[in-house]
Amino acid sequence: MTGAAAALSPGARRALLTICTMTATIMQALDTTIANVALPYMQGSLSASLDQISWVLTSYIVAAAVMTAPVGWLSDRFGRKKLFIVCVGGFTVASLLCALSQNIEQIVAFRLLQGMCGAALVPLSQAVMLDAYPIEQRGQAMGIWGVGVMLGPIMGPTLGGWLTENYSWHWVFLVNLPVGVLTVLGLLVFMDETRRQAHLKFDWFGFLALAAGIGGMQLMLDRGEQLGWFGSPEIVAELIISIVGFYYFFAHALTTPEPFVRFAIFRDRNFLIGCFFMLVMGLMLFSSMALSAPFIQNVLGYPIETTGWVLASRGLGTLFGMLLIGRLLRLFEARWLILIGLTLTAATMYQMTGFTTDTSARTIVIIGLVQGFGMGFVFIPLSTVAFLTLEPRYRTDGTSMLTLVRNVASSAGISVVIANLTNMTTTFRSQLAEHISPFNDALQQMDVARWLDLATDQGRALADQMITLQAVIMAYANDFMLLTLICVLSIPFVLAIGSTASLRGGRVSVREHAPAME
């Protein structure tokens, strides 16, 4: 520790460490979505096909998913501070290399490196925050940390669109450089190292089996819609690889004395229920976001920057919810706050089933604010409860597992809702088209026939356009109803959450006083 850092009070050092972990979290969370809107510009600049440019996203997602699992082991073996600094530095360098890429092969390779380094940033930042704050301030700490996790994906498209439109797609990656450099310097000065466990051996078989399982599944989910799902030999092959990988991983993990993933963390009831609700939140947050943006752009016809600002209302609601929830956790049981959040989320999701071309921006903003507020009421108590009774030595393993669950759930959720949107659009269009015929009396009305004359090419084209638009709106409503049902069905499981009396100044579990590392 430098002399300047040593002279600071513990509270000041903790505040500066919080800023460093937050910048790392925001940087990684932004990069999950910031490149999406720049893909058409990259495609032209790098002379890539549509299928090739999609690997800019796929490579990052797969690398991040595969490398999330070993974060706990790497932290124990080499020390949390060293791993954190290496990952932030690697992420920053990879961002620079992505910006300097001259062809599609280079940018895909550098996005793989960026995903590998970025995988550890969110779980490590959460573990650092949990260790830095006493148990009675955990709710407030998770509220601060959650702002970066939740706002990053929401603000990513807005920032990415603005940078691409006003500068170039290269700035989507260059924006990470000053943030990454300052974060590395801050971690060097203000973060303390954990005890290394040099005796640990890496379970290569378990890692490779899990990597095959996760990688195959992520590729299948990400590319399934493009390739026609199981009609494609590639998707079938990825499914087989995923099943075989997971089979050997679990068979090996349950029979080896030192498994790659320590399943002891799942013996803790609060952590297990936390994983379940994190799965639900991954589905809710990213799936609804994947539906809202194209609805506002393609159905309502808003430009991309306006779409970003309209969707930012949900991020603003989340921010308000997170700022409030830290204090409420000291007054109320977490399960009741999560119940309120799930109820608000389900209610607003149901409201979204009524979105049409007549829906105003004001309505979308209000619903987004309330929905974001509700999600904040779920996410922060959930992140706090999951580690309430988990032994400190399992904390990094737990944060990496929660991150993995959220990422897999969000990827699966996006694939399911987009596939369902496509299929239901076709189904609804066929059903509506059955009613468009000369024998439909409604079409013979004078006011209707004047604009919708099926005997003319213009009338038939207009009818086809109207049918397609209505089918799309109905398909979006069907998807939002599906998400509503998932949210409602998860509500009864709130009762399984344990008491959080220790957060309100009650008796702290003896596990809190256990050594951080063994």
MOBEL-V724966 format. One record per residue. RES is the residue in one letter. SS is DSSP state (hx for helix, st for strand, lp for the rest). Layout:
res: {RES,RES}
ss: {SS,SS}
This chain:
res: {M,T,G,A,A,A,A,L,S,P,G,A,R,R,A,L,L,T,I,C,T,M,T,A,T,I,M,Q,A,L,D,T,T,I,A,N,V,A,L,P,Y,M,Q,G,S,L,S,A,S,L,D,Q,I,S,W,V,L,T,S,Y,I,V,A,A,A,V,M,T,A,P,V,G,W,L,S,D,R,F,G,R,K,K,L,F,I,V,C,V,G,G,F,T,V,A,S,L,L,C,A,L,S,Q,N,I,E,Q,I,V,A,F,R,L,L,Q,G,M,C,G,A,A,L,V,P,L,S,Q,A,V,M,L,D,A,Y,P,I,E,Q,R,G,Q,A,M,G,I,W,G,V,G,V,M,L,G,P,I,M,G,P,T,L,G,G,W,L,T,E,N,Y,S,W,H,W,V,F,L,V,N,L,P,V,G,V,L,T,V,L,G,L,L,V,F,M,D,E,T,R,R,Q,A,H,L,K,F,D,W,F,G,F,L,A,L,A,A,G,I,G,G,M,Q,L,M,L,D,R,G,E,Q,L,G,W,F,G,S,P,E,I,V,A,E,L,I,I,S,I,V,G,F,Y,Y,F,F,A,H,A,L,T,T,P,E,P,F,V,R,F,A,I,F,R,D,R,N,F,L,I,G,C,F,F,M,L,V,M,G,L,M,L,F,S,S,M,A,L,S,A,P,F,I,Q,N,V,L,G,Y,P,I,E,T,T,G,W,V,L,A,S,R,G,L,G,T,L,F,G,M,L,L,I,G,R,L,L,R,L,F,E,A,R,W,L,I,L,I,G,L,T,L,T,A,A,T,M,Y,Q,M,T,G,F,T,T,D,T,S,A,R,T,I,V,I,I,G,L,V,Q,G,F,G,M,G,F,V,F,I,P,L,S,T,V,A,F,L,T,L,E,P,R,Y,R,T,D,G,T,S,M,L,T,L,V,R,N,V,A,S,S,A,G,I,S,V,V,I,A,N,L,T,N,M,T,T,T,F,R,S,Q,L,A,E,H,I,S,P,F,N,D,A,L,Q,Q,M,D,V,A,R,W,L,D,L,A,T,D,Q,G,R,A,L,A,D,Q,M,I,T,L,Q,A,V,I,M,A,Y,A,N,D,F,M,L,L,T,L,I,C,V,L,S,I,P,F,V,L,A,I,G,S,T,A,S,L,R,G,G,R,V,S,V,R,E,H,A,P,A,M,E}
ss: {lp,lp,hx,hx,hx,hx,hx,lp,lp,hx,hx,hx,hx,hx,hx,hx,hx,hx,hx,hx,hx,hx,hx,hx,hx,hx,hx,hx,hx,hx,hx,lp,lp,lp,lp,hx,hx,hx,hx,hx,hx,hx,hx,hx,hx,lp,lp,lp,lp,hx,hx,hx,hx,lp,hx,hx,hx,hx,hx,hx,hx,hx,hx,hx,hx,hx,hx,hx,lp,lp,hx,hx,hx,hx,hx,hx,hx,hx,lp,hx,hx,hx,hx,hx,hx,hx,hx,hx,hx,hx,hx,hx,hx,hx,hx,hx,hx,hx,hx,lp,lp,lp,lp,hx,hx,hx,hx,hx,hx,hx,hx,hx,hx,hx,hx,hx,hx,hx,hx,hx,hx,hx,hx,hx,hx,hx,hx,hx,hx,hx,hx,hx,lp,lp,hx,hx,hx,hx,hx,hx,hx,hx,hx,hx,hx,hx,hx,hx,hx,hx,hx,hx,hx,hx,hx,hx,hx,hx,hx,hx,hx,hx,hx,hx,hx,hx,lp,lp,lp,lp,hx,hx,hx,hx,lp,hx,hx,hx,hx,hx,hx,hx,hx,hx,hx,hx,hx,hx,hx,hx,lp,lp,lp,lp,lp,lp,lp,lp,lp,lp,lp,lp,lp,hx,hx,hx,hx,hx,hx,hx,hx,hx,hx,hx,hx,hx,hx,hx,hx,hx,hx,hx,hx,hx,hx,hx,hx,lp,hx,hx,hx,lp,hx,hx,hx,hx,hx,hx,hx,hx,hx,hx,hx,hx,hx,hx,hx,hx,hx,hx,hx,hx,hx,lp,lp,lp,lp,lp,lp,lp,lp,lp,hx,hx,hx,hx,hx,lp,hx,hx,hx,hx,hx,hx,hx,hx,hx,hx,hx,hx,hx,hx,hx,hx,hx,hx,hx,hx,hx,hx,hx,hx,hx,hx,hx,hx,hx,hx,hx,lp,lp,lp,lp,hx,hx,hx,hx,hx,hx,hx,hx,hx,hx,hx,hx,hx,hx,hx,hx,hx,hx,hx,hx,hx,hx,hx,hx,hx,lp,lp,lp,lp,lp,hx,hx,hx,hx,hx,hx,hx,hx,hx,hx,hx,hx,hx,hx,hx,hx,hx,hx,hx,hx,hx,lp,lp,lp,lp,lp,lp,hx,hx,hx,hx,hx,hx,hx,hx,hx,hx,hx,hx,hx,hx,hx,hx,hx,hx,hx,hx,hx,hx,hx,hx,hx,lp,lp,lp,lp,lp,lp,hx,hx,hx,hx,hx,hx,hx,hx,hx,hx,hx,hx,hx,hx,hx,hx,hx,hx,hx,hx,hx,hx,hx,hx,hx,hx,hx,hx,hx,hx,hx,hx,hx,hx,hx,hx,hx,hx,hx,hx,hx,hx,lp,lp,lp,lp,lp,lp,lp,hx,hx,hx,hx,lp,hx,hx,hx,hx,hx,hx,lp,lp,lp,lp,lp,hx,hx,hx,hx,hx,hx,hx,hx,hx,hx,hx,hx,hx,hx,hx,hx,hx,hx,hx,hx,hx,hx,hx,hx,hx,hx,hx,hx,hx,hx,hx,hx,hx,hx,hx,hx,hx,hx,hx,hx,lp,lp,lp,lp,hx,hx,hx,hx,lp,lp,lp,lp,lp,hx,hx,hx,hx,lp,lp,lp,lp,lp}
